[in-house]
Amino acid sequence: MIRIEHDLLGEKKIPRDAYFGIHSLRAKENFPLSGLNVHPELIRAMGLVKQACARANLELGYLKPETGEAIISACEDVCSGKLNEEIVVDALQGGAGTSTNMNINEVIANRAIEILEGEKGDYKLVHPINQVNLHQSTNDVYPTAIKIAAISLLRDLEKKIAKLQAALQDKENEFRDVIKIGRTELQDAVPMTLGAEFSAFSEAIARDRWRVFKCEERLRVVNIGGTAIGTGLTAPRKYIFLVIEKLREQTGFGLARAENMVDATQNMDAFVEVSGILKAHAVNLFKISSDLRLMSSGPLAGLREIKQPEVQAGSSIMPGKVNPVICEAVGQVAIKVMANDFIVTQVCQNGQFELNPFLPLLAHALLESLSLLIQANKIFREKCIQGISANKEICAHYAHHSPGLITALLPYIGYEQATSVAKEAQKTGKSVLEIVREKNLIPKDQLEYILSPEAMTALGYR
């Protein structure tokens, strides 16, 4: 069963039960690019924006009560995710987001028509452009929706980062007495504690949490009401001032109308700033996951300082092999986020004059990064960090046998004597600790303190 719809280019056959219409179908046919769906959070945000616009138009009398209420109800269905399958356009598309906007308009219109007990496609009841898109343009709706979607995901990400931070702090406390050797340039350095190592991890993630929390401020200024280029052409002044209030109510976010909406319509640098913060977090995740892979390398020929949870068999040919797959997955997410940051940068610099035509690519890259980081933080905490255990004996063995241990003794025995001990250790195979004890270079009680976890992590020596 089909229905016939028309636009300025002619007619199209549309499945009779479809909520999308001719504009959506043309876009689907024109952009068979990636096979990627429009991000569900962007669909939800578009529904929120459309609902706020409808509420403003209804209050000002530009929509009849029955029509306005049907549109508002249809927007709720879009926000709920019930109609996500009806958003048929590819995530990557020409037109600065017009295809997505029109797909949303048609779905809302046809759902509103259904609510009014009409037949889908009967746009005399509810029209996708004249009523659903009333006093709007893709150019103010779409970037506003991206910001709302990003804020929603940022809030979720901040919570996930906070939980990861707490898990790392738990390990910092658990490993506070585990002496190990520190490393610089992959070579033995000086003794430290495993807890101190994890304290550095948690501190880096704490900075990420704060940065992500502050990111929302960069996205609160929106251009809704600016219509095509930010001048508000075709939109009533009362609507322009009212719609932002409705959108604040609708989202619960502290949104503000841009003072200069021409600027807010053509310049997308706020997204570059936010994406940069996500890249910084990705860098920290990669560095931490890389360190953990090295520290858990083995089980016999590696460092073996820690043991990660075993979550799956590691090889289709080597029996018994278990790999650090969670760290590897987190590392891949980090690389993807860094790549997406490059995409966001390229998109934002390539806007021309009053509009940026590449916003669909930005939306996909930015929202994908946020979604990936949310999941990466979750699985990193649950499937890796929380289950890490320390191999205390191995850590102590490396620390006591490393020439780096002698550095901790410099203030007490001097450089020349320390050099002599290091040479003897290398020649005889004895540990630095054994030689110092044999030669009675440092009193036993003092030596125990020097090599204690407290002394290893103290700021300077006493």
C-alpha positions as CSV (number, residue, x, y, z in Angstrom):
1,M,0.0,0.0,0.0
2,I,1.3,3.4,-1.0
3,R,0.4,7.1,-0.9
4,I,1.5,9.8,-3.3
5,E,3.3,12.9,-2.1
6,H,4.6,15.8,-4.1
7,D,7.2,18.5,-3.8
8,L,8.8,21.1,-6.2
9,L,10.6,18.3,-8.1
10,G,7.5,16.1,-8.7
11,E,5.8,13.1,-7.1
12,K,7.0,10.1,-5.1
13,K,5.4,6.9,-3.9
14,I,5.6,6.6,-0.1
15,P,4.7,3.5,1.9
16,R,1.2,4.2,3.2
17,D,2.0,3.5,6.9
18,A,5.3,5.4,6.9
19,Y,5.6,8.5,9.1
20,F,8.3,9.9,6.9
21,G,7.4,11.7,3.6
22,I,8.7,12.8,0.3
23,H,11.6,15.0,1.5
24,S,12.9,12.1,3.7
25,L,12.7,9.6,0.9
26,R,14.5,11.9,-1.5
27,A,17.3,12.4,1.0
28,K,17.5,8.7,1.7
29,E,17.9,8.1,-2.1
30,N,20.4,11.0,-2.5
31,F,22.7,10.1,0.3
32,P,23.3,6.3,0.5
33,L,26.7,7.2,2.1
34,S,27.6,5.6,5.4
35,G,24.7,3.4,6.4
36,L,24.9,5.3,9.8
37,N,21.8,6.3,11.5
38,V,21.2,9.8,12.9
39,H,22.3,9.7,16.5
40,P,19.4,8.9,18.8
41,E,20.3,11.7,21.2
42,L,20.1,14.2,18.2
43,I,16.7,12.8,17.3
44,R,15.6,13.3,20.9
45,A,17.0,16.9,20.9
46,M,15.3,17.7,17.6
47,G,12.0,16.6,19.2
48,L,12.6,18.8,22.2
49,V,13.4,21.8,20.0
50,K,10.3,21.2,17.8
51,Q,8.2,20.8,20.9
52,A,9.4,24.2,22.4
53,C,8.7,25.9,19.0
54,A,5.2,24.5,18.9
55,R,4.5,25.6,22.5
56,A,5.7,29.1,21.7
57,N,3.6,29.2,18.5
58,L,0.6,27.8,20.3
59,E,0.8,30.3,23.2
60,L,1.1,33.2,20.7
61,G,-1.8,32.0,18.7
62,Y,0.1,31.0,15.5
63,L,-1.2,27.4,15.9
64,K,-4.8,26.4,16.5
65,P,-5.1,24.7,19.9
66,E,-6.0,21.3,18.4
67,T,-3.2,21.4,15.9
68,G,-0.7,22.7,18.4
69,E,-1.5,20.0,21.0
70,A,-1.3,17.3,18.4
71,I,2.2,18.5,17.3
72,I,3.3,18.7,21.0
73,S,2.1,15.2,21.6
74,A,3.8,13.9,18.5
75,C,7.1,15.6,19.6
76,E,6.8,13.6,22.8
77,D,6.7,10.4,20.8
78,V,9.8,11.5,18.9
79,C,11.6,12.3,22.1
80,S,10.7,8.9,23.6
81,G,12.5,7.1,20.8
82,K,9.4,5.3,19.6
83,L,9.8,6.7,16.1
84,N,13.5,6.4,15.6
85,E,13.1,3.9,12.8
86,E,11.2,6.5,10.9
87,I,14.3,8.7,10.8
88,V,15.5,7.1,7.5
89,V,18.1,9.7,6.3
90,D,21.8,8.9,6.4
91,A,23.7,10.5,9.2
92,L,26.0,12.1,6.6
93,Q,24.2,14.3,4.1
94,G,24.4,17.5,2.2
95,G,22.3,20.6,3.1
96,A,23.6,21.5,6.6
97,G,21.1,19.2,8.3
98,T,18.0,20.0,6.2
99,S,17.4,16.4,5.4
100,T,17.3,15.5,9.1
101,N,15.2,18.5,9.9
102,M,12.7,17.6,7.2
103,N,12.6,14.0,8.2
104,I,11.8,15.1,11.8
105,N,9.2,17.6,10.5
106,E,7.4,14.9,8.4
107,V,7.4,12.3,11.2
108,I,6.0,14.8,13.6
109,A,3.4,16.0,11.1
110,N,2.2,12.5,10.3
111,R,2.1,11.4,13.9
112,A,0.1,14.5,14.7
113,I,-2.2,13.7,11.8
114,E,-2.7,10.2,13.2
115,I,-3.5,11.7,16.7
116,L,-6.1,13.9,15.0
117,E,-7.5,10.6,13.4
118,G,-6.5,11.6,9.9
119,E,-4.7,9.7,7.2
120,K,-0.9,9.9,7.0
121,G,0.1,12.3,4.2
122,D,-3.0,14.5,4.6
123,Y,-1.0,17.6,5.2
124,K,-4.1,19.8,5.2
125,L,-4.5,18.7,8.8
126,V,-0.9,19.2,9.9
127,H,1.8,20.5,7.4
128,P,5.5,19.6,8.0
129,I,6.7,23.0,7.0
130,N,3.8,25.4,7.5
131,Q,3.1,24.2,11.0
132,V,5.7,21.9,12.4
133,N,8.5,24.0,11.1
134,L,6.7,27.3,11.7
135,H,9.1,30.3,12.4
136,Q,12.1,28.0,12.1
137,S,14.9,27.1,9.8
138,T,17.2,24.1,9.7
139,N,19.9,26.7,10.4
140,D,18.7,27.5,13.9
141,V,17.0,24.3,14.8
142,Y,19.8,21.9,13.9
143,P,22.8,23.5,15.7
144,T,20.6,24.2,18.7
145,A,19.6,20.5,18.8
146,I,23.3,19.4,18.5
147,K,24.1,21.5,21.5
148,I,21.2,20.1,23.5
149,A,22.2,16.5,22.6
150,A,25.8,17.2,23.5
151,I,24.9,18.7,26.9
152,S,22.8,15.6,27.7
153,L,25.6,13.3,26.8
154,L,28.2,15.4,28.6
155,R,26.2,15.1,31.8
156,D,26.2,11.4,31.5
157,L,29.9,11.3,30.6
158,E,30.8,13.4,33.7
159,K,29.0,10.9,35.9
160,K,30.9,8.0,34.3
161,I,34.2,9.8,34.7
162,A,33.5,10.4,38.3
163,K,32.9,6.7,38.9
164,L,36.2,5.8,37.1
165,Q,38.0,8.4,39.2
166,A,36.6,6.8,42.4
167,A,37.7,3.3,41.2
168,L,41.2,4.6,40.6
169,Q,41.3,6.2,44.0
170,D,40.2,3.0,45.6
171,K,43.2,1.2,44.0
172,E,45.4,4.1,45.1
173,N,44.5,3.4,48.6
174,E,44.6,-0.4,48.2
175,F,48.2,-0.3,46.8
176,R,49.6,2.4,49.0
177,D,52.0,0.0,50.7
178,V,53.2,-1.8,47.6
179,I,56.8,-0.8,46.8
180,K,57.8,-0.9,43.2
181,I,60.4,0.6,40.8
182,G,59.4,3.7,38.9
183,R,60.4,4.0,35.2
184,T,61.4,6.8,32.9
185,E,61.9,6.2,29.2
186,L,61.1,2.6,29.9
187,Q,64.2,2.2,32.0
188,D,64.5,1.7,35.8
189,A,64.3,5.0,37.6
190,V,63.7,5.3,41.4
191,P,61.5,3.5,43.9
192,M,57.9,4.5,44.4
193,T,54.6,2.8,45.5
194,L,52.0,1.3,43.2
195,G,49.5,3.5,45.1
196,A,51.4,6.6,44.0
197,E,51.2,5.4,40.4
198,F,47.5,5.0,40.6
199,S,47.2,8.4,42.3
200,A,48.6,9.9,39.2
201,F,46.0,8.1,37.1
202,S,43.2,9.3,39.3
203,E,44.4,12.8,39.3
204,A,44.5,13.0,35.5
205,I,40.9,11.6,35.4
206,A,39.9,14.1,38.0
207,R,41.0,16.9,35.7
208,D,39.0,15.4,32.9
209,R,36.0,15.3,35.1
210,W,36.3,19.0,35.9
211,R,36.9,19.9,32.2
212,V,33.9,17.9,31.0
213,F,31.7,19.4,33.8
214,K,32.7,22.9,32.6
215,C,32.1,22.1,28.9
216,E,28.3,22.6,29.3
217,E,28.9,26.3,29.7
218,R,30.3,26.4,26.1
219,L,27.2,25.0,24.7
220,R,24.4,26.8,26.5
221,V,24.3,29.8,24.1
222,V,22.0,28.8,21.2
223,N,20.7,30.5,18.0
224,I,17.1,29.3,18.1
225,G,14.9,32.1,16.7
226,G,17.5,33.3,14.4
227,T,16.0,31.4,11.4
228,A,18.0,31.3,8.2
229,I,21.1,33.4,9.0
230,G,20.6,34.7,12.5
231,T,18.6,37.8,11.7
232,G,15.3,36.2,12.7
233,L,13.7,36.9,9.3
234,T,10.1,35.5,9.0
235,A,9.9,35.0,12.8
236,P,7.8,37.3,15.0
237,R,9.8,39.2,17.7
238,K,7.6,37.8,20.5
239,Y,8.2,34.3,19.3
240,I,12.0,34.8,19.2
241,F,12.0,35.9,22.9
242,L,9.5,33.3,24.0
243,V,10.9,30.2,22.3
244,I,14.1,30.2,24.3
245,E,12.1,30.2,27.5
246,K,10.1,27.3,26.3
247,L,13.2,25.4,25.3
248,R,14.7,26.0,28.8
249,E,11.6,24.6,30.3
250,Q,11.5,21.7,27.9
251,T,15.1,20.6,28.5
252,G,15.8,21.7,32.0
253,F,19.1,23.2,30.8
254,G,20.3,26.7,31.4
255,L,20.1,27.8,27.8
256,A,20.4,31.4,26.6
257,R,19.7,33.1,23.3
258,A,22.8,34.3,21.7
259,E,23.1,38.1,21.8
260,N,24.6,38.0,18.2
261,M,22.6,35.2,16.4
262,V,24.4,35.9,13.1
263,D,27.6,34.9,14.9
264,A,26.0,31.9,16.5
265,T,24.6,30.7,13.2
266,Q,27.8,31.0,11.2
267,N,30.6,30.2,13.7
268,M,30.9,26.8,15.4
269,D,34.1,27.3,17.4
270,A,32.4,26.2,20.6
271,F,32.2,22.7,19.3
272,V,36.0,22.8,18.6
273,E,36.6,23.7,22.2
274,V,34.4,20.9,23.5
275,S,35.8,18.4,21.2
276,G,39.3,19.4,22.4
277,I,38.3,18.6,25.9
278,L,37.1,15.2,24.8
279,K,40.4,14.6,23.1
280,A,42.3,15.5,26.3
281,H,40.2,12.9,28.1
282,A,40.9,10.4,25.4
283,V,44.7,11.1,25.7
284,N,44.5,10.3,29.4
285,L,42.5,7.2,28.9
286,F,45.0,5.9,26.3
287,K,48.0,6.7,28.5
288,I,46.5,4.9,31.5
289,S,45.4,1.9,29.5
290,S,48.8,1.7,27.9
291,D,50.6,1.7,31.2
292,L,48.3,-1.0,32.6
293,R,49.0,-3.2,29.6
294,L,52.7,-2.9,30.2
295,M,52.4,-3.4,33.9
296,S,50.4,-6.6,33.4
297,S,52.5,-8.0,30.6
298,G,53.4,-11.6,31.0
299,P,52.4,-14.0,32.4
300,L,56.1,-15.0,32.6
301,A,58.1,-12.9,30.2
302,G,56.7,-9.5,31.0
303,L,56.6,-7.1,34.0
304,R,53.8,-8.9,35.9
305,E,53.5,-6.1,38.4
306,I,49.7,-6.2,38.3
307,K,47.1,-8.7,37.2
308,Q,44.1,-7.6,35.2
309,P,40.7,-9.4,35.3
310,E,40.5,-12.2,32.8
311,V,37.4,-11.5,30.7
312,Q,37.8,-13.8,27.7
313,A,40.1,-16.2,26.0
314,G,42.9,-14.4,24.1
315,S,43.8,-16.6,21.2
316,S,42.3,-19.0,18.6
317,I,45.6,-20.9,18.4
318,M,47.5,-20.4,21.7
319,P,45.7,-22.3,24.5
320,G,45.5,-20.5,27.8
321,K,46.4,-17.1,26.5
322,V,44.6,-14.2,28.0
323,N,45.0,-10.6,26.6
324,P,44.4,-7.2,28.1
325,V,41.4,-6.7,25.8
326,I,39.6,-4.0,27.9
327,C,42.7,-1.8,27.8
328,E,43.0,-2.4,24.1
329,A,39.3,-1.5,23.5
330,V,39.7,1.7,25.6
331,G,42.8,2.6,23.5
332,Q,40.8,2.2,20.3
333,V,38.1,4.4,21.6
334,A,40.7,7.0,22.4
335,I,42.1,6.9,18.9
336,K,38.6,7.3,17.4
337,V,37.9,10.3,19.6
338,M,41.2,11.9,18.6
339,A,40.3,11.3,14.9
340,N,36.8,12.7,15.5
341,D,38.4,15.8,17.0
342,F,40.2,16.4,13.7
343,I,36.9,16.0,11.9
344,V,35.2,18.6,14.1
345,T,38.1,21.0,13.6
346,Q,37.9,20.6,9.8
347,V,34.1,21.0,9.7
348,C,34.2,24.2,11.9
349,Q,36.9,25.9,9.9
350,N,35.1,25.1,6.6
351,G,31.9,27.1,7.2
352,Q,31.4,29.8,4.6
353,F,29.8,33.2,5.3
354,E,26.5,32.8,7.2
355,L,26.3,29.0,7.4
356,N,28.3,25.8,7.9
357,P,27.1,23.2,5.4
358,F,29.0,20.3,7.0
359,L,27.2,20.2,10.3
360,P,25.8,16.7,9.9
361,L,29.4,15.4,9.9
362,L,30.1,17.4,13.0
363,A,27.0,16.1,14.7
364,H,27.9,12.5,14.0
365,A,31.6,12.9,15.1
366,L,31.0,14.9,18.3
367,L,28.0,12.8,19.5
368,E,29.8,9.6,18.6
369,S,32.8,10.6,20.6
370,L,30.6,11.4,23.6
371,S,28.8,8.0,23.3
372,L,32.1,6.1,22.9
373,L,33.7,7.8,25.9
374,I,30.6,7.1,28.1
375,Q,30.8,3.4,27.3
376,A,34.6,3.3,27.5
377,N,34.7,4.8,31.0
378,K,32.0,2.3,32.1
379,I,33.7,-0.8,30.9
380,F,37.2,0.4,31.9
381,R,36.0,0.8,35.5
382,E,33.8,-2.3,35.7
383,K,35.8,-4.8,33.7
384,C,39.3,-3.7,34.3
385,I,40.2,-1.2,37.1
386,Q,37.9,-2.6,39.8
387,G,39.4,-6.1,39.4
388,I,43.1,-5.2,39.2
389,S,45.3,-6.9,41.8
390,A,49.0,-6.3,42.7
391,N,51.8,-8.8,42.5
392,K,53.5,-7.5,45.6
393,E,56.4,-10.0,45.5
394,I,57.3,-9.1,41.9
395,C,57.0,-5.4,42.6
396,A,59.3,-5.7,45.6
397,H,61.8,-7.9,43.7
398,Y,62.2,-5.4,40.9
399,A,62.5,-2.5,43.4
400,H,65.1,-4.2,45.6
401,H,67.2,-5.5,42.7
402,S,67.1,-2.5,40.5
403,P,70.1,-0.2,40.4
404,G,67.6,2.6,40.7
405,L,67.2,1.8,44.4
406,I,70.5,3.3,45.1
407,T,69.2,6.7,44.2
408,A,67.0,6.7,47.3
409,L,70.2,6.2,49.4
410,L,72.2,9.1,47.9
411,P,71.5,11.6,50.7
412,Y,72.9,9.0,53.2
413,I,75.9,7.4,51.6
414,G,76.9,10.0,48.9
415,Y,77.3,9.7,45.2
416,E,80.7,7.9,45.0
417,Q,79.8,5.2,47.5
418,A,76.4,4.8,45.8
419,T,78.2,4.3,42.4
420,S,80.5,1.7,44.0
421,V,77.5,-0.2,45.3
422,A,75.7,0.0,41.9
423,K,78.8,-1.4,40.2
424,E,79.2,-4.2,42.7
425,A,75.5,-5.1,42.3
426,Q,75.9,-5.3,38.5
427,K,79.1,-7.4,38.8
428,T,78.0,-9.9,41.5
429,G,74.3,-10.1,40.7
430,K,73.5,-9.2,44.3
431,S,70.7,-6.7,45.1
432,V,71.6,-3.2,46.1
433,L,69.8,-3.9,49.4
434,E,72.0,-6.9,50.1
435,I,75.2,-5.0,49.5
436,V,74.2,-2.1,51.7
437,R,73.2,-4.5,54.5
438,E,76.5,-6.5,54.2
439,K,78.6,-3.4,54.3
440,N,76.4,-1.9,57.1
441,L,76.4,1.4,55.2
442,I,73.2,2.6,56.8
443,P,71.8,1.6,60.2
444,K,69.0,-1.1,60.0
445,D,66.3,1.1,61.4
446,Q,67.1,4.0,59.1
447,L,67.3,1.7,56.1
448,E,63.9,0.3,56.8
449,Y,62.5,3.8,57.0
450,I,64.2,5.0,53.8
451,L,62.7,2.0,51.9
452,S,59.2,2.3,53.5
453,P,56.2,3.3,51.5
454,E,55.9,6.5,53.5
455,A,59.5,7.6,52.6
456,M,59.0,6.5,49.0
457,T,56.0,8.9,48.6
458,A,57.0,11.7,50.9
459,L,57.7,15.1,49.3
460,G,61.5,15.2,49.8
461,Y,63.4,13.5,52.7
462,R,63.8,14.3,56.4
